[in-house]
Amino acid sequence: MKNKELIGICVIVFIIIGSLIWWNVATSIIKIPPSEVSKIEIFDGNTGKEAIITDVTDIEHIIENLNAVSIKKEKISLGYMGYSFRTTIYKTDGTVYKKFIINSSNIIRKDPFFYQVRSESIDYNYIQKLIDNKAK
């Protein structure tokens, strides 16, 4: 009986340690070469404006910036409403590569979590200027 209890305690400890590591490990939101992106759609949840970015220079800037950003889970995002930039990245074959929300220069939302930027920062002002200039 003591062996079963010991095994049960060890399993629980490993689950807790594994969960803590999984929660705290930094990751990236995207890892794609800019040349594999055909367009980026960004909808501004604050203004209702949408911009479709197809210019190679703008795509390169945004993708290289997002590739450099390292993120870490911060909290659960379920139940939260509102957002800044709903972002959809399309590959050259027309398929959706990633969908996520950029809330600020250091917060990304990809349900079911909010992520805190750990390294670099998102060029939020660049994206805002693109929306202001290209919005429909």
mmCIF file of the C-alpha atoms, coordinates in Angstrom:
data_MODEL
# 
_entry.id   MODEL 
# 
loop_
_atom_site.group_PDB 
_atom_site.id 
_atom_site.type_symbol 
_atom_site.label_atom_id 
_atom_site.label_alt_id 
_atom_site.label_comp_id 
_atom_site.label_asym_id 
_atom_site.label_entity_id 
_atom_site.label_seq_id 
_atom_site.pdbx_PDB_ins_code 
_atom_site.Cartn_x 
_atom_site.Cartn_y 
_atom_site.Cartn_z 
_atom_site.occupancy 
_atom_site.B_iso_or_equiv 
_atom_site.pdbx_formal_charge 
_atom_site.auth_seq_id 
_atom_site.auth_comp_id 
_atom_site.auth_asym_id 
_atom_site.auth_atom_id 
_atom_site.pdbx_PDB_model_num 
ATOM 1   C CA . MET A 1 1   ? 0.000   0.000  0.000   1.00 0.00 ? 1   MET A CA 1 
ATOM 2   C CA . LYS A 1 2   ? 2.844   2.395  0.780   1.00 0.00 ? 2   LYS A CA 1 
ATOM 3   C CA . ASN A 1 3   ? 4.315   1.885  -2.718  1.00 0.00 ? 3   ASN A CA 1 
ATOM 4   C CA . LYS A 1 4   ? 1.003   2.903  -4.335  1.00 0.00 ? 4   LYS A CA 1 
ATOM 5   C CA . GLU A 1 5   ? 0.814   6.010  -2.170  1.00 0.00 ? 5   GLU A CA 1 
ATOM 6   C CA . LEU A 1 6   ? 4.413   6.919  -3.006  1.00 0.00 ? 6   LEU A CA 1 
ATOM 7   C CA . ILE A 1 7   ? 3.767   6.414  -6.735  1.00 0.00 ? 7   ILE A CA 1 
ATOM 8   C CA . GLY A 1 8   ? 0.609   8.557  -6.499  1.00 0.00 ? 8   GLY A CA 1 
ATOM 9   C CA . ILE A 1 9   ? 2.478   11.369 -4.734  1.00 0.00 ? 9   ILE A CA 1 
ATOM 10  C CA . CYS A 1 10  ? 5.304   11.210 -7.298  1.00 0.00 ? 10  CYS A CA 1 
ATOM 11  C CA . VAL A 1 11  ? 2.810   11.407 -10.177 1.00 0.00 ? 11  VAL A CA 1 
ATOM 12  C CA . ILE A 1 12  ? 1.128   14.464 -8.616  1.00 0.00 ? 12  ILE A CA 1 
ATOM 13  C CA . VAL A 1 13  ? 4.502   16.157 -8.020  1.00 0.00 ? 13  VAL A CA 1 
ATOM 14  C CA . PHE A 1 14  ? 5.568   15.500 -11.636 1.00 0.00 ? 14  PHE A CA 1 
ATOM 15  C CA . ILE A 1 15  ? 2.267   16.881 -12.935 1.00 0.00 ? 15  ILE A CA 1 
ATOM 16  C CA . ILE A 1 16  ? 2.676   20.036 -10.843 1.00 0.00 ? 16  ILE A CA 1 
ATOM 17  C CA . ILE A 1 17  ? 6.304   20.533 -11.907 1.00 0.00 ? 17  ILE A CA 1 
ATOM 18  C CA . GLY A 1 18  ? 5.442   19.863 -15.562 1.00 0.00 ? 18  GLY A CA 1 
ATOM 19  C CA . SER A 1 19  ? 2.542   22.331 -15.402 1.00 0.00 ? 19  SER A CA 1 
ATOM 20  C CA . LEU A 1 20  ? 4.755   25.031 -13.885 1.00 0.00 ? 20  LEU A CA 1 
ATOM 21  C CA . ILE A 1 21  ? 7.391   24.532 -16.552 1.00 0.00 ? 21  ILE A CA 1 
ATOM 22  C CA . TRP A 1 22  ? 4.748   24.574 -19.322 1.00 0.00 ? 22  TRP A CA 1 
ATOM 23  C CA . TRP A 1 23  ? 3.213   27.773 -17.909 1.00 0.00 ? 23  TRP A CA 1 
ATOM 24  C CA . ASN A 1 24  ? 6.515   29.627 -17.517 1.00 0.00 ? 24  ASN A CA 1 
ATOM 25  C CA . VAL A 1 25  ? 8.369   28.614 -20.669 1.00 0.00 ? 25  VAL A CA 1 
ATOM 26  C CA . ALA A 1 26  ? 8.808   31.426 -23.194 1.00 0.00 ? 26  ALA A CA 1 
ATOM 27  C CA . THR A 1 27  ? 7.755   30.801 -26.779 1.00 0.00 ? 27  THR A CA 1 
ATOM 28  C CA . SER A 1 28  ? 7.205   32.752 -29.972 1.00 0.00 ? 28  SER A CA 1 
ATOM 29  C CA . ILE A 1 29  ? 3.889   33.807 -31.442 1.00 0.00 ? 29  ILE A CA 1 
ATOM 30  C CA . ILE A 1 30  ? 5.057   33.154 -35.006 1.00 0.00 ? 30  ILE A CA 1 
ATOM 31  C CA . LYS A 1 31  ? 8.011   31.663 -36.813 1.00 0.00 ? 31  LYS A CA 1 
ATOM 32  C CA . ILE A 1 32  ? 7.602   32.215 -40.536 1.00 0.00 ? 32  ILE A CA 1 
ATOM 33  C CA . PRO A 1 33  ? 9.837   33.843 -43.138 1.00 0.00 ? 33  PRO A CA 1 
ATOM 34  C CA . PRO A 1 34  ? 8.319   37.060 -44.527 1.00 0.00 ? 34  PRO A CA 1 
ATOM 35  C CA . SER A 1 35  ? 8.639   35.607 -48.037 1.00 0.00 ? 35  SER A CA 1 
ATOM 36  C CA . GLU A 1 36  ? 6.026   32.959 -47.132 1.00 0.00 ? 36  GLU A CA 1 
ATOM 37  C CA . VAL A 1 37  ? 3.398   35.590 -46.188 1.00 0.00 ? 37  VAL A CA 1 
ATOM 38  C CA . SER A 1 38  ? 1.054   36.927 -48.882 1.00 0.00 ? 38  SER A CA 1 
ATOM 39  C CA . LYS A 1 39  ? -0.981  39.334 -46.759 1.00 0.00 ? 39  LYS A CA 1 
ATOM 40  C CA . ILE A 1 40  ? -1.830  40.397 -43.242 1.00 0.00 ? 40  ILE A CA 1 
ATOM 41  C CA . GLU A 1 41  ? -5.339  41.476 -42.297 1.00 0.00 ? 41  GLU A CA 1 
ATOM 42  C CA . ILE A 1 42  ? -5.615  43.708 -39.242 1.00 0.00 ? 42  ILE A CA 1 
ATOM 43  C CA . PHE A 1 43  ? -8.941  44.819 -37.798 1.00 0.00 ? 43  PHE A CA 1 
ATOM 44  C CA . ASP A 1 44  ? -8.826  47.636 -35.254 1.00 0.00 ? 44  ASP A CA 1 
ATOM 45  C CA . GLY A 1 45  ? -11.329 46.797 -32.521 1.00 0.00 ? 45  GLY A CA 1 
ATOM 46  C CA . ASN A 1 46  ? -11.144 50.369 -31.209 1.00 0.00 ? 46  ASN A CA 1 
ATOM 47  C CA . THR A 1 47  ? -12.197 52.108 -34.422 1.00 0.00 ? 47  THR A CA 1 
ATOM 48  C CA . GLY A 1 48  ? -13.764 49.402 -36.597 1.00 0.00 ? 48  GLY A CA 1 
ATOM 49  C CA . LYS A 1 49  ? -11.231 50.062 -39.364 1.00 0.00 ? 49  LYS A CA 1 
ATOM 50  C CA . GLU A 1 50  ? -9.575  47.211 -41.231 1.00 0.00 ? 50  GLU A CA 1 
ATOM 51  C CA . ALA A 1 51  ? -6.335  47.212 -43.190 1.00 0.00 ? 51  ALA A CA 1 
ATOM 52  C CA . ILE A 1 52  ? -5.157  44.535 -45.598 1.00 0.00 ? 52  ILE A CA 1 
ATOM 53  C CA . ILE A 1 53  ? -1.385  44.702 -45.811 1.00 0.00 ? 53  ILE A CA 1 
ATOM 54  C CA . THR A 1 54  ? 0.092   43.325 -49.046 1.00 0.00 ? 54  THR A CA 1 
ATOM 55  C CA . ASP A 1 55  ? 3.090   45.628 -49.458 1.00 0.00 ? 55  ASP A CA 1 
ATOM 56  C CA . VAL A 1 56  ? 6.257   43.520 -49.205 1.00 0.00 ? 56  VAL A CA 1 
ATOM 57  C CA . THR A 1 57  ? 8.105   46.120 -47.117 1.00 0.00 ? 57  THR A CA 1 
ATOM 58  C CA . ASP A 1 58  ? 5.281   46.359 -44.577 1.00 0.00 ? 58  ASP A CA 1 
ATOM 59  C CA . ILE A 1 59  ? 4.898   42.575 -44.415 1.00 0.00 ? 59  ILE A CA 1 
ATOM 60  C CA . GLU A 1 60  ? 8.657   42.167 -43.869 1.00 0.00 ? 60  GLU A CA 1 
ATOM 61  C CA . HIS A 1 61  ? 8.682   44.737 -41.078 1.00 0.00 ? 61  HIS A CA 1 
ATOM 62  C CA . ILE A 1 62  ? 5.692   43.248 -39.234 1.00 0.00 ? 62  ILE A CA 1 
ATOM 63  C CA . ILE A 1 63  ? 6.726   39.607 -39.646 1.00 0.00 ? 63  ILE A CA 1 
ATOM 64  C CA . GLU A 1 64  ? 10.369  40.198 -38.696 1.00 0.00 ? 64  GLU A CA 1 
ATOM 65  C CA . ASN A 1 65  ? 9.199   42.133 -35.636 1.00 0.00 ? 65  ASN A CA 1 
ATOM 66  C CA . LEU A 1 66  ? 6.765   39.391 -34.577 1.00 0.00 ? 66  LEU A CA 1 
ATOM 67  C CA . ASN A 1 67  ? 9.334   36.643 -35.253 1.00 0.00 ? 67  ASN A CA 1 
ATOM 68  C CA . ALA A 1 68  ? 11.735  38.383 -32.847 1.00 0.00 ? 68  ALA A CA 1 
ATOM 69  C CA . VAL A 1 69  ? 9.177   38.646 -30.035 1.00 0.00 ? 69  VAL A CA 1 
ATOM 70  C CA . SER A 1 70  ? 9.336   36.100 -27.234 1.00 0.00 ? 70  SER A CA 1 
ATOM 71  C CA . ILE A 1 71  ? 6.148   35.631 -25.178 1.00 0.00 ? 71  ILE A CA 1 
ATOM 72  C CA . LYS A 1 72  ? 5.071   33.931 -21.962 1.00 0.00 ? 72  LYS A CA 1 
ATOM 73  C CA . LYS A 1 73  ? 1.609   32.980 -20.746 1.00 0.00 ? 73  LYS A CA 1 
ATOM 74  C CA . GLU A 1 74  ? 0.232   35.560 -18.349 1.00 0.00 ? 74  GLU A CA 1 
ATOM 75  C CA . LYS A 1 75  ? -3.390  34.689 -17.609 1.00 0.00 ? 75  LYS A CA 1 
ATOM 76  C CA . ILE A 1 76  ? -6.505  33.056 -19.021 1.00 0.00 ? 76  ILE A CA 1 
ATOM 77  C CA . SER A 1 77  ? -8.276  35.205 -21.619 1.00 0.00 ? 77  SER A CA 1 
ATOM 78  C CA . LEU A 1 78  ? -11.658 33.493 -21.659 1.00 0.00 ? 78  LEU A CA 1 
ATOM 79  C CA . GLY A 1 79  ? -14.501 35.827 -20.782 1.00 0.00 ? 79  GLY A CA 1 
ATOM 80  C CA . TYR A 1 80  ? -12.651 39.005 -21.741 1.00 0.00 ? 80  TYR A CA 1 
ATOM 81  C CA . MET A 1 81  ? -14.195 41.196 -24.398 1.00 0.00 ? 81  MET A CA 1 
ATOM 82  C CA . GLY A 1 82  ? -12.706 43.888 -26.610 1.00 0.00 ? 82  GLY A CA 1 
ATOM 83  C CA . TYR A 1 83  ? -9.357  44.080 -28.305 1.00 0.00 ? 83  TYR A CA 1 
ATOM 84  C CA . SER A 1 84  ? -7.049  46.347 -30.248 1.00 0.00 ? 84  SER A CA 1 
ATOM 85  C CA . PHE A 1 85  ? -5.709  44.628 -33.391 1.00 0.00 ? 85  PHE A CA 1 
ATOM 86  C CA . ARG A 1 86  ? -7.235  41.328 -34.522 1.00 0.00 ? 86  ARG A CA 1 
ATOM 87  C CA . THR A 1 87  ? -4.495  40.001 -36.771 1.00 0.00 ? 87  THR A CA 1 
ATOM 88  C CA . THR A 1 88  ? -4.684  37.267 -39.410 1.00 0.00 ? 88  THR A CA 1 
ATOM 89  C CA . ILE A 1 89  ? -1.562  36.205 -41.294 1.00 0.00 ? 89  ILE A CA 1 
ATOM 90  C CA . TYR A 1 90  ? -1.988  34.430 -44.648 1.00 0.00 ? 90  TYR A CA 1 
ATOM 91  C CA . LYS A 1 91  ? 0.585   32.204 -46.302 1.00 0.00 ? 91  LYS A CA 1 
ATOM 92  C CA . THR A 1 92  ? 1.396   32.519 -50.003 1.00 0.00 ? 92  THR A CA 1 
ATOM 93  C CA . ASP A 1 93  ? -0.861  29.541 -50.777 1.00 0.00 ? 93  ASP A CA 1 
ATOM 94  C CA . GLY A 1 94  ? -3.825  31.490 -49.344 1.00 0.00 ? 94  GLY A CA 1 
ATOM 95  C CA . THR A 1 95  ? -4.219  29.488 -46.132 1.00 0.00 ? 95  THR A CA 1 
ATOM 96  C CA . VAL A 1 96  ? -4.411  31.132 -42.730 1.00 0.00 ? 96  VAL A CA 1 
ATOM 97  C CA . TYR A 1 97  ? -1.104  30.774 -40.889 1.00 0.00 ? 97  TYR A CA 1 
ATOM 98  C CA . LYS A 1 98  ? -2.047  32.377 -37.542 1.00 0.00 ? 98  LYS A CA 1 
ATOM 99  C CA . LYS A 1 99  ? -4.799  34.398 -35.922 1.00 0.00 ? 99  LYS A CA 1 
ATOM 100 C CA . PHE A 1 100 ? -4.206  36.370 -32.739 1.00 0.00 ? 100 PHE A CA 1 
ATOM 101 C CA . ILE A 1 101 ? -4.883  39.716 -31.124 1.00 0.00 ? 101 ILE A CA 1 
ATOM 102 C CA . ILE A 1 102 ? -2.316  42.420 -30.443 1.00 0.00 ? 102 ILE A CA 1 
ATOM 103 C CA . ASN A 1 103 ? -3.601  44.442 -27.483 1.00 0.00 ? 103 ASN A CA 1 
ATOM 104 C CA . SER A 1 104 ? -0.509  46.598 -26.922 1.00 0.00 ? 104 SER A CA 1 
ATOM 105 C CA . SER A 1 105 ? 3.221   46.652 -27.554 1.00 0.00 ? 105 SER A CA 1 
ATOM 106 C CA . ASN A 1 106 ? 3.655   43.999 -24.854 1.00 0.00 ? 106 ASN A CA 1 
ATOM 107 C CA . ILE A 1 107 ? 0.388   42.007 -24.693 1.00 0.00 ? 107 ILE A CA 1 
ATOM 108 C CA . ILE A 1 108 ? -0.860  39.401 -27.192 1.00 0.00 ? 108 ILE A CA 1 
ATOM 109 C CA . ARG A 1 109 ? -4.067  37.438 -26.869 1.00 0.00 ? 109 ARG A CA 1 
ATOM 110 C CA . LYS A 1 110 ? -4.367  34.015 -28.421 1.00 0.00 ? 110 LYS A CA 1 
ATOM 111 C CA . ASP A 1 111 ? -7.259  32.312 -26.763 1.00 0.00 ? 111 ASP A CA 1 
ATOM 112 C CA . PRO A 1 112 ? -7.366  30.827 -24.244 1.00 0.00 ? 112 PRO A CA 1 
ATOM 113 C CA . PHE A 1 113 ? -4.449  32.919 -22.895 1.00 0.00 ? 113 PHE A CA 1 
ATOM 114 C CA . PHE A 1 114 ? -3.035  36.407 -22.696 1.00 0.00 ? 114 PHE A CA 1 
ATOM 115 C CA . TYR A 1 115 ? 0.709   36.463 -23.344 1.00 0.00 ? 115 TYR A CA 1 
ATOM 116 C CA . GLN A 1 116 ? 3.231   38.948 -21.980 1.00 0.00 ? 116 GLN A CA 1 
ATOM 117 C CA . VAL A 1 117 ? 6.047   39.923 -24.318 1.00 0.00 ? 117 VAL A CA 1 
ATOM 118 C CA . ARG A 1 118 ? 9.370   38.912 -22.733 1.00 0.00 ? 118 ARG A CA 1 
ATOM 119 C CA . SER A 1 119 ? 11.893  40.135 -25.282 1.00 0.00 ? 119 SER A CA 1 
ATOM 120 C CA . GLU A 1 120 ? 11.774  42.890 -27.874 1.00 0.00 ? 120 GLU A CA 1 
ATOM 121 C CA . SER A 1 121 ? 8.395   44.574 -28.180 1.00 0.00 ? 121 SER A CA 1 
ATOM 122 C CA . ILE A 1 122 ? 5.684   44.651 -30.787 1.00 0.00 ? 122 ILE A CA 1 
ATOM 123 C CA . ASP A 1 123 ? 5.921   47.653 -33.095 1.00 0.00 ? 123 ASP A CA 1 
ATOM 124 C CA . TYR A 1 124 ? 2.406   48.746 -32.147 1.00 0.00 ? 124 TYR A CA 1 
ATOM 125 C CA . ASN A 1 125 ? 2.851   52.297 -33.489 1.00 0.00 ? 125 ASN A CA 1 
ATOM 126 C CA . TYR A 1 126 ? 3.885   51.003 -36.927 1.00 0.00 ? 126 TYR A CA 1 
ATOM 127 C CA . ILE A 1 127 ? 0.752   48.864 -37.106 1.00 0.00 ? 127 ILE A CA 1 
ATOM 128 C CA . GLN A 1 128 ? -1.405  51.763 -35.913 1.00 0.00 ? 128 GLN A CA 1 
ATOM 129 C CA . LYS A 1 129 ? 0.012   54.009 -38.660 1.00 0.00 ? 129 LYS A CA 1 
ATOM 130 C CA . LEU A 1 130 ? -0.677  51.326 -41.299 1.00 0.00 ? 130 LEU A CA 1 
ATOM 131 C CA . ILE A 1 131 ? -4.288  51.057 -40.170 1.00 0.00 ? 131 ILE A CA 1 
ATOM 132 C CA . ASP A 1 132 ? -4.719  54.824 -40.174 1.00 0.00 ? 132 ASP A CA 1 
ATOM 133 C CA . ASN A 1 133 ? -3.265  55.086 -43.691 1.00 0.00 ? 133 ASN A CA 1 
ATOM 134 C CA . LYS A 1 134 ? -4.713  51.954 -45.336 1.00 0.00 ? 134 LYS A CA 1 
ATOM 135 C CA . ALA A 1 135 ? -7.957  51.335 -43.489 1.00 0.00 ? 135 ALA A CA 1 
ATOM 136 C CA . LYS A 1 136 ? -11.196 50.679 -45.285 1.00 0.00 ? 136 LYS A CA 1 
# 
